[in-house]
Amino acid sequence: MSSCFSIGLTGGIGSGKSTVSKLFVNNGITLVDADQIARDVVAAGQPVLNDIVHTFGKEALLSDGNLNRNHLRQCVFSDPSKKQWLNQTLHPLIRSEMLSQMNKAKSSYCIVDVPLLTENKMSELFHRVLVVDCAVATQMHRAMARDNATEEGIQHIIEAQATREQRRAIANDVITNESTLQALEKQVIELHHLYIKMAASVSG
């Protein structure tokens, strides 16, 4: 757990998690983005790419030195042991960088956006877990409109993620995102003040 009072933020596809994280940033709070970190640790020139090439072959890299994600996706889909190797290799790097950024946070607390927080059992890394929740039908509608995707495609993603019940089971706090942006902002502001008080009591 980091020295900064940390809030692990998660939610399913189409829940509005990204909007919630932006609202916290608008209130001056440091955001640590696990997805961005996951991209950064496999950026061109990173040492771990050598290990990936050793395991997945030279086809794992594109001509510009970047990761060939399509090749990797096909490999891990057909070989579960390679998926396990990739997770065991990358997760410690992502976790280490995440903790480093959390410890460098200058705000009174930090928000850590982790889409697969529930699935990867990462709740122990944070002082509190905040879940953005909405009905599955709402998720479907938003995600289809945003990604120009089919209903079947979004349904597959939802089924591969943790259920609403599983996410809520590990939540300390829940934001319900079923109505307006103003309603969302109100919930964020209330939690913002709560987290400032909690962070002060921990540091004090």
Backbone as a ProteinNet text record, in pm:
[ID]
protein_1_A
[PRIMARY]
MSSCFSIGLTGGIGSGKSTVSKLFVNNGITLVDADQIARDVVAAGQPVLNDIVHTFGKEALLSDGNLNRNHLRQCVFSDPSKKQWLNQTLHPLIRSEMLSQMNKAKSSYCIVDVPLLTENKMSELFHRVLVVDCAVATQMHRAMARDNATEEGIQHIIEAQATREQRRAIANDVITNESTLQALEKQVIELHHLYIKMAASVSG
[TERTIARY]
84.8	0	88.4	47.4	130.2	120.1	212.8	208.6	94.8	58.2	-55.1	-185.3	-281.7	-413.3	-471.7	-495.7	-526.6	-666.1	-730.3	-863.4	-852.9	-877.1	-880.9	-1016.1	-1015.4	-1139	-1160.1	-1277	-1304.2	-1450.9	-1480	-1616.2	-1613	-1724.9	-1731.2	-1730.6	-1719.9	-1725.1	-1856	-1844.9	-1964.4	-2021.9	-1951	-2004	-1987.4	-1891.3	-1863.2	-1743.9	-1661	-1544.5	-1448.1	-1426.7	-1335.4	-1388	-1518.1	-1578.9	-1561.1	-1580.4	-1562.8	-1418.4	-1322.7	-1182.1	-1149.7	-1206.1	-1183.1	-1241.8	-1356.3	-1417.9	-1330.1	-1266.6	-1173.5	-1051.9	-1000.5	-886.8	-923.9	-1045.7	-1092.8	-1094	-1097.1	-1091.5	-949.1	-851.1	-711.1	-648.2	-711.7	-662.7	-575.4	-464.8	-374.4	-441.7	-431	-484.2	-368.9	-371.4	-277.9	-358.5	-316.6	-392.4	-324.2	-381.6	-320.2	-312.5	-412.3	-409.9	-293	-269.6	-158	-25	-14.7	107.6	131.2	23.5	35.2	87.6	49.1	101.9	247.2	279.1	414.6	519.8	485.8	587.2	625.7	542.1	576.9	601	631.7	662.2	795.4	814.7	938.3	1059.8	1157	1280.2	1279.6	1164.3	1157.9	1223.3	1300.1	1374.4	1287.4	1164.1	1078.7	1044.7	1058.2	1028.9	1121.6	1246.6	1339.7	1287	1231.6	1175.1	1052.9	973.1	853.2	890.8	993.4	1040.4	1094.2	1165.2	1220.5	1108.7	997.4	885.7	791.9	765.7	663.9	721.7	854.1	915.1	930.1	1012.8	1041.3	917.1	814.2	688.7	617.1	663.2	600.9	628.9	728	759	728.4	675.9	656.4	788.9	794.1	919	967	874.3	913.4	953.9	958.8	1001.1	888.7	767.4	652.4	597.6	521.7	463.6	359.2	365.8	264.6	150.9	55.2	-50.5	-139.4	-160.3	-242.5	-177.2	-45.6	27.4	19.3	38.9	34.2	-105.4	-205.8	-344.4	-375.3	-330.2	-352.6	-279.1	-156.2	-75.6	-138.3	-178.7	-232.3	-371.5	-443.1	-575.4	-563.3	-460.1	-444	-360.6	-289	-199.9	-212.4	-295.7	-316.1	-187.2	-89.5	36.4	112.2	99.9	166.2	94	-37	-112.5	-69.7	-53	-8.8	130.5	220	356.8	353.4	272.5	265.4	213.5	109.1	54.3	155.9	224.4	322.7	442.9	470.5	583	546.1	428.3	391	327.2	249.1	177.2	269.4	382.4	471.9	528.5	557.3	608.9	502.9	380.8	270.7	243.4	241.8	214.8	322.9	448.9	560.8	552.5	525	514.6	391.6	285.5	163.9	191.5	257	290.2	385.3	479.8	573.2	499.3	406.1	328.7	237.4	182.1	97.4	178.3	300.5	385.1	431.1	430.1	472.6	356.7	236.8	118.3	129.5	94.3	104.8	-28.5	-137.4	-268.7	-293.5	-399.1	-425.4	-456.6	-507.8	-526.9	-510.9	-505.7	-494.4	-598.2	-639.4	-731.4	-649.9	-669.5	-597.5	-700.2	-701.8	-799.1	-750.4	-817.4	-777	-898.5	-911.2	-1028.8	-1049.6	-941.1	-953.1	-915.6	-944.7	-911.6	-975.1	-1101.6	-1172.6	-1117	-1102.3	-1057.2	-916.7	-829.1	-690.5	-667.7	-777.6	-771.5	-668	-685.1	-588.3	-638.2	-751	-810.5	-719.9	-631.9	-545.1	-440.5	-422.7	-324.1	-372.9	-502.4	-561.6	-626.7	-633.9	-701.4	-852.2	-906	-1048.5	-1068.5	-1178.6	-1215.9	-1347.2	-1346	-1464	-1510.8	-1633.7	-1690.2	-1792.6	-1779.2	-1880.5	-1975.5	-2102.1	-2198.7	-2316.3	-2365.1	-2489.7	-2546.6	-2669.1	-2733.6	-2662.3	-2667.1	-2602.9	-2659.6	-2789.4	-2851.5	-2792.3	-2762.2	-2699.1	-2557.5	-2483	-2348.5	-2352.4	-2445.2	-2456.7	-2481.6	-2578.2	-2616.9	-2499.3	-2433.1	-2321.6	-2204.9	-2166.6	-2048.9	-2071.5	-2191.2	-2221.9	-2214.8	-2267.2	-2265.8	-2123.9	-2046.5	-1911	-1814.9	-1820.8	-1722.5	-1772	-1895.7	-1955.4	-1946.2	-1977.6	-1963	-2099.3	-2096.8	-2221.4	-2264	-2391.9	-2443.4	-2373.2	-2350.7	-2284.3	-2141.8	-2070.4	-1932.3	-1923.2	-2011.3	-2011.2	-2055	-2150.9	-2197.1	-2083	-1998.2	-1882.9	-1787.2	-1764.7	-1674.6	-1732.7	-1861.3	-1926.7	-1918.4	-1940.5	-1936.3	-1796.2	-1693.9	-1555.4	-1509.9	-1582.1	-1546.1	-1614.9	-1571.3	-1638.6	-1784.1	-1869.9	-2010.4	-2027.9	-2142.5	-2173.7	-2164.9	-2216.8	-2218.9	-2077.2	-1989.6	-1850.4	-1779	-1803	-1739.9	-1793.7	-1924.5	-1984.7	-1941.5	-1910.9	-1870.2	-1738.1	-1651.3	-1521.7	-1521.3	-1634.4	-1640.1	-1656.9	-1582.2	-1609.1	-1711.3	-1705	-1794.2	-1844.6	-1967.4	-2027.1	-2086.8	-2051.5	-2115.8	-2212.5	-2338.3	-2438.3	-2448.9	-2422	-2420.1	-2531.2	-2652.2	-2768.6	-2841	-2800.8	-2878.7	-2789.3	-2786.3	-2720.5	-2576.7	-2502.4	-2366.3	-2368.3	-2470.4	-2481.7	-2497	-2576	-2593.1	-2462	-2385.4	-2254.8	-2158.7	-2157.1	-2069.4	-2100	-2227.6	-2268.8	-2210.7	-2218	-2164	-2012	-1946.2	-1800	-1758.1	-1826.6	-1792.8	-1809.1	-1916.8	-1939.3	-1825.6	-1785	-1675.3	-1542.3	-1525	-1402.5	-1381.1	-1484.6	-1473.6	-1451.1	-1516.9	-1497.7	-1353.1	-1297.7	-1161	-1057.3	-1082.4	-991.1	-986.2	-1103.6	-1109.8	-1040.7	-1066.1	-1005.2	-853.4	-806.8	-662.3	-595.5	-662.8	-608.2	-600.9	-700.6	-701.4	-594.2	-566	-461.3	-323.4	-302.2	-170.3	-146.4	-257.3	-244.3	-223.2
-119.8	0	124.8	226.4	345.4	437.1	534.7	633.7	733	753.8	841.3	766.8	834	773.5	745	618.4	578.9	519.3	556.2	505.9	425.7	295.8	213.7	230.4	279.6	307.7	201.9	141.5	40.5	42.4	-30	-37.4	-108.5	-163.5	-236.3	-144.8	-204.7	-128.1	-49	79.3	162.2	213.3	190.4	234.4	384.5	445.4	587.5	612	510.3	519.5	629.9	642.2	745.2	885	903.1	1032.4	1064.2	964.8	983.6	1021.6	954.3	985.2	1128.6	1175.1	1313	1413.3	1379.7	1469.6	1483.7	1375.1	1384.5	1469.2	1450.1	1529.9	1678	1708.5	1847.8	1911.2	1827.3	1876.1	1874.4	1860.6	1871	1743.1	1629.8	1502.4	1431	1375.2	1300	1171.5	1144.9	1021.4	932.2	808.1	706.3	612.5	599.8	525.6	391.7	283.4	150.9	108.1	144.5	110.3	177.5	305.8	377.9	317	280.7	216.5	85	7.9	-119.9	-98.9	11.4	42.6	87.1	165.9	220	112.4	9.7	-91.4	-178.1	-178	-254.4	-161.7	-34	60.1	23.1	69.4	40.5	78	-13.9	11.4	-39	-80.5	-131.4	-269.9	-295.4	-422	-547.1	-539.8	-659	-710.1	-624.3	-668.2	-780.9	-779.9	-888.6	-1022.5	-1021.3	-1144.3	-1189.7	-1092.5	-1125.2	-1187.9	-1132.3	-1188.1	-1329.3	-1350.6	-1483.5	-1587	-1545.2	-1637.5	-1649.1	-1536.9	-1535.4	-1529.1	-1518.4	-1510.8	-1368.3	-1351.8	-1216.6	-1148.7	-1228.9	-1171.3	-1088.4	-1099	-1023.5	-874.1	-836.7	-695.1	-652.5	-532.4	-472.1	-414.3	-374	-322.4	-195.1	-120.3	3.7	-19.3	-147	-178.4	-185.1	-153.6	-161.9	-304	-329.2	-460.9	-491.9	-612.9	-660.1	-722.2	-639.5	-683.7	-791.3	-783	-885	-1022.7	-1027.2	-1154.5	-1210	-1121.5	-1164.5	-1214.9	-1143.3	-1180.9	-1321.1	-1348.8	-1481.2	-1589.9	-1558.3	-1657	-1692.9	-1592.6	-1620.4	-1682.7	-1652.8	-1712.9	-1863.5	-1902.8	-2044.3	-2122.1	-2049.9	-2117.5	-2052.9	-2108.9	-2051	-2036	-2123.5	-2114.6	-1986.9	-1944	-1819.6	-1697.9	-1709	-1601.5	-1589	-1702.5	-1702.5	-1641.9	-1679.1	-1624.2	-1472.9	-1426.6	-1283.2	-1207.4	-1259.7	-1195.4	-1193	-1304.9	-1313.7	-1223.3	-1196	-1109.4	-962	-926.8	-785.2	-729.5	-811	-759.7	-701.5	-766.4	-705.2	-571.2	-557.5	-431.1	-322.1	-357.7	-261.2	-219.9	-318.4	-290.6	-200.9	-229	-150.4	-5	16.3	152.5	223.5	149.5	205.8	257.7	175.6	215.7	334.4	336.4	448.2	578.8	575.5	696.2	735.8	638.4	667.4	738.4	691.8	750.7	892	924.9	1058.2	1157.8	1111.1	1198.2	1316.5	1434.5	1557.2	1598.4	1540.9	1577.8	1505.3	1544.6	1488.1	1339.1	1294.4	1151.1	1130.6	1006.5	981.7	879.8	894.9	801	711	580.1	484.6	409.6	440.6	383	244.8	139.8	1.5	-74.8	-85.5	-153	-295.2	-371	-511.6	-531	-432	-439	-561.5	-584.3	-698	-829.7	-838.9	-962.8	-1002.6	-902.6	-930.5	-925.7	-915.4	-919.7	-820.7	-693.9	-591	-497.4	-527.7	-433.8	-405.4	-501.1	-481.9	-373.3	-330.5	-225.8	-87.1	-73.8	58.7	73.8	199	226.3	204.5	240.6	218.7	181.6	113.4	78.1	147.9	219.7	290.9	225.9	181.6	116.4	208.8	226.3	298	192.7	205.5	99.5	152.2	67.4	95.8	-36	-32.8	-153.8	-205	-335.1	-395.1	-335.5	-310.8	-250.6	-113	-37	94.2	78.7	-17.9	-46.7	-76.4	-163.3	-203.6	-81.9	-0.7	116	212	244.4	339.9	285.9	161	103.7	86.8	47.7	32.5	167.6	271.2	404.9	460.8	440.4	495.6	426.1	293.1	215.4	173.7	213.1	171.2	19.5	-49.8	-195.5	-263.2	-392.2	-468.8	-507.3	-536	-581.1	-709.3	-799.1	-926	-902.9	-810.6	-781.9	-727.6	-633.4	-575.6	-679.2	-763.9	-869	-962.4	-996.6	-1083.6	-1018.8	-887.5	-815.9	-814.9	-785.2	-781.9	-918.2	-1023.8	-1159.3	-1198.8	-1141.3	-1173	-1095	-987.1	-905.4	-957.6	-903.9	-935.8	-889.8	-955.4	-915.1	-791	-727.2	-613	-654.1	-772.4	-821.1	-842.6	-895.6	-918.5	-786.8	-687.2	-557.1	-491.5	-494.3	-430.6	-499.2	-627.8	-702.9	-653.5	-596.5	-547.4	-395.8	-331	-184.6	-130.6	-25.2	55.2	163.3	210.8	317.2	282.3	323	297.1	426.4	458.5	567.7	505.2	547	497.8	596.3	547.3	634.9	595.5	638.2	603.7	726.3	846.9	963.4	1069.7	1188.9	1302.8	1321.1	1402	1437.5	1514.1	1596.5	1673.8	1580.6	1475.1	1377.6	1306.5	1280.6	1216.3	1309.4	1436	1535	1548	1545.9	1558.2	1443.5	1321.5	1206	1215.4	1262.1	1275.6	1378.6	1492.6	1598	1547.3	1474.2	1419.4	1325.5	1238.9	1146.3	1219.9	1322.6	1403.3	1460.1	1517.3	1573.4	1463.3	1349.9	1236.6	1188.1	1174.9	1123.1	1220.4	1349.7	1449	1431.7	1414.8	1394.7	1264.7	1158.4	1028.9	1034.7	1097.9	1108.4	1187.2	1293.2	1375.5	1296.4	1213.9	1136	1027.8	973.5	870.7	933	1048.4	1112.5	1179.4	1218.5	1287.6	1192.9
0	0	0	-73	-88.6	33.2	39.5	147	124.1	-2.7	-34.3	-6.6	54.1	74.4	-63.6	-92.7	-230	-243.2	-353.8	-386.2	-515.3	-507.7	-627.8	-694.8	-817.4	-891.4	-998.9	-1001.1	-1103	-1142.9	-1249.8	-1302.2	-1435.8	-1476	-1601.6	-1722.4	-1840.2	-1964.1	-1970.4	-2009.2	-2021.7	-1891.5	-1780.9	-1650.6	-1629	-1700.4	-1680.6	-1590.9	-1573.8	-1485.5	-1529.2	-1660.4	-1710.9	-1681.2	-1692.7	-1660.6	-1512.7	-1427.9	-1283.3	-1251.7	-1313.3	-1285.7	-1327.1	-1439.4	-1484.3	-1385.7	-1326.8	-1228.7	-1104.6	-1062.7	-950.2	-987.7	-1109.2	-1156.6	-1159.3	-1200.7	-1204	-1065.5	-961.6	-823.3	-767.7	-857.2	-817.2	-766.6	-793.6	-741.5	-844.7	-798.3	-885.6	-933	-1063.8	-1121.9	-1165.6	-1120.5	-1168.3	-1258	-1383.4	-1484.5	-1513.2	-1462.8	-1478.4	-1624.4	-1704	-1846.8	-1917.5	-1885.6	-1946.9	-1904	-1777.2	-1727.7	-1800.4	-1821.4	-1892.9	-2034.4	-2097.3	-2231.2	-2223.4	-2121.7	-2109.3	-2083.9	-2004.7	-1969.3	-2088.7	-2194.6	-2315.3	-2434.7	-2406.5	-2514.1	-2579	-2701.6	-2774.7	-2690.7	-2683.5	-2609	-2466.5	-2415.9	-2278.6	-2270.3	-2162.5	-2149.8	-2157.8	-2108.3	-2104.4	-2244.6	-2345.8	-2482.4	-2526.3	-2476.9	-2509.9	-2458.7	-2337.6	-2280.6	-2360.4	-2403.6	-2480.9	-2615.2	-2681.3	-2808.8	-2788.5	-2678.6	-2649.1	-2634.7	-2576.2	-2552.4	-2672.5	-2739.5	-2845.3	-2987	-2997.7	-3130	-3178.4	-3282.6	-3333.2	-3391.3	-3422.8	-3473.3	-3366.9	-3242.9	-3133.5	-3143.1	-3226.3	-3245.3	-3387.8	-3402	-3533.4	-3582.2	-3707.3	-3764.7	-3695.7	-3633.8	-3564.5	-3419	-3377.3	-3240.7	-3139.9	-3182.7	-3092.7	-3086.7	-2981.7	-2960.4	-3067.9	-3120.5	-3215.4	-3134.4	-3097.3	-3005.8	-3068.4	-3198.2	-3264.5	-3255.2	-3276.5	-3266.9	-3124.8	-3027.3	-2887	-2850.7	-2897.3	-2867.7	-2920.7	-3042.8	-3102.4	-3024.9	-2982.3	-2908.5	-2774.2	-2698.4	-2564.5	-2572.8	-2681.8	-2699.9	-2724	-2797.7	-2832.6	-2731	-2642.5	-2547.4	-2408.9	-2320.4	-2186.5	-2106	-2128.9	-2053.3	-2089.6	-2214.7	-2256.6	-2199.1	-2187.5	-2122.5	-1977.1	-1910.3	-1770.7	-1758.8	-1850.6	-1848.3	-1866.1	-1961.7	-1989.2	-1867.4	-1804.9	-1685.1	-1571.6	-1550.3	-1441.5	-1466.9	-1593.9	-1629.3	-1618.9	-1669.4	-1678.4	-1551.8	-1481.9	-1364.8	-1257.1	-1223.1	-1123.5	-1169.7	-1299.9	-1352.9	-1344	-1379.5	-1374.5	-1229.9	-1140.9	-999.4	-939.3	-973	-920.1	-965.6	-1093.8	-1146.4	-1089.8	-1071	-1013.3	-871.7	-790.5	-653.4	-652.4	-747	-756.7	-783.8	-878	-908.7	-792.8	-723.3	-607.8	-499.1	-476.6	-372.6	-407.4	-537.1	-581.1	-585.8	-559	-568.7	-473.3	-522	-442.1	-380.1	-427.9	-373.8	-241.8	-171.5	-38.6	-44.9	-156.5	-182.8	-332.3	-377.9	-521.5	-566.3	-691.2	-755	-847	-834.3	-918.8	-1003.2	-1131.6	-1225.1	-1269	-1221.2	-1250.9	-1305.3	-1437.4	-1494.1	-1442	-1424.8	-1382.9	-1235.8	-1153.4	-1010.7	-944.8	-972.6	-911.9	-963	-1096.2	-1158.5	-1112.9	-1093.8	-1054.9	-903.9	-827.6	-680.6	-625.1	-661.7	-624.2	-515.2	-453.7	-358.1	-239.1	-204.3	-87.2	-109.7	-234.1	-263.9	-223.8	-197.8	-179.3	-42.2	3.1	129.5	116.3	-1	-26.8	-173.3	-199.4	-337	-371.1	-483	-531.9	-662.4	-664.4	-782.9	-848.5	-979.5	-1057.6	-1113.7	-1079.3	-1108.5	-1190.4	-1279.3	-1351.2	-1401.8	-1448.4	-1498.9	-1623.5	-1645	-1762.5	-1891.3	-1893.3	-2012.5	-2041.5	-1936	-1951.8	-2005.2	-1950.9	-2001.7	-2151.5	-2190.7	-2331.1	-2419.8	-2380.5	-2460.4	-2476.3	-2366.4	-2371	-2452.5	-2425.1	-2491.1	-2641	-2680.6	-2823.4	-2894.4	-2830.3	-2889.8	-2896.2	-2790.3	-2782.1	-2878	-2880.8	-2956.8	-3094.7	-3129.1	-3256.2	-3271.7	-3163.5	-3158	-3162.6	-3192.1	-3196.1	-3054.8	-3041	-2911.8	-2868	-2963.6	-2932.1	-2882.4	-2948.1	-2909.1	-2767.8	-2733.9	-2599.2	-2496.7	-2533.8	-2443.1	-2405.7	-2503	-2476.6	-2375.9	-2392.9	-2301.3	-2160.3	-2148.9	-2017.4	-1949.7	-2026.3	-1969.9	-1925	-1989.2	-1952.6	-1829.5	-1796.1	-1680.1	-1554.1	-1440.1	-1313.6	-1321.1	-1245.7	-1243	-1154.9	-1168.3	-1081.6	-935.5	-904.4	-765.8	-713	-797.4	-755.9	-729.5	-813.9	-791.9	-664.9	-648.5	-530.9	-401.2	-408.8	-289.3	-231.9	-316.5	-266.3	-249	-277.3	-274.1	-132.7	-103.1	16.2	-16.1	-139.8	-185.6	-325.3	-354.5	-485.9	-540.7	-664.6	-737.3	-836.9	-831.2	-925.9	-1041.1	-1161.2	-1278.7	-1375.5	-1341.3	-1423.8	-1478.9	-1435.4	-1478.9	-1541.7	-1483.2	-1547.3	-1499.1	-1575.5	-1535.7	-1404	-1385.2	-1260.6	-1139.8	-1156.5	-1047.9	-1018.1	-1123.4	-1107.5	-1034	-1074.4	-1010.9	-862.2	-827.3	-686.9	-603.9	-656.6	-584.3	-570.6	-677.1	-673.9	-569.6	-565.5	-468.9	-325.6	-300	-165.2	-124.8	-217.2	-187.3	-177.4	-260	-256.1	-115.4	-57.5	78.1	181.7	162.9	253.7	249.6	129.3	115.2	170.9	156.7	215.5	367.4	429	574.8	614.8	541	572.3	558.4	451	428.2	540.2	585.5	693.9	823.8	850.4	974.9	973.1	855.4	843.2	858.8	791.6	797	930.8	996.1	1124	1236.8
[MASK]
++++++++++++++++++++++++++++++++++++++++++++++++++++++++++++++++++++++++++++++++++++++++++++++++++++++++++++++++++++++++++++++++++++++++++++++++++++++++++++++++++++++++++++++++++++++++++++++++++++++++++++

